[in-house]
Amino acid sequence: MNRKDFFKHGGRWAFLTCIGLLSVFLSYNKKIVTTDCSVVPFCKNCGKFVKCELPQANKQRRDGKRS
């Protein structure tokens, strides 16, 4: 492997590593939100209810404050 190939391959692997680490970081900190919820009818019993950004959880929180 010559120097040109070394930098080309090294740059490619560094870029892919950064993208992978960024996606892991974002999913770990819950910045990536999925729209599917497995406990839709039971939002108030869900462990993620306080921090959930899904529309049904927001509606449950608003309805709970009005009562």
Buried (B, 14 or more C-beta within 10 A) or exposed (E): EEEEEEEEEEEEEEEEEEEEEEEEEEEEEEEEEEEEBEBEEEBEEBEEBEEBEBEEBEEBBEEEEEE
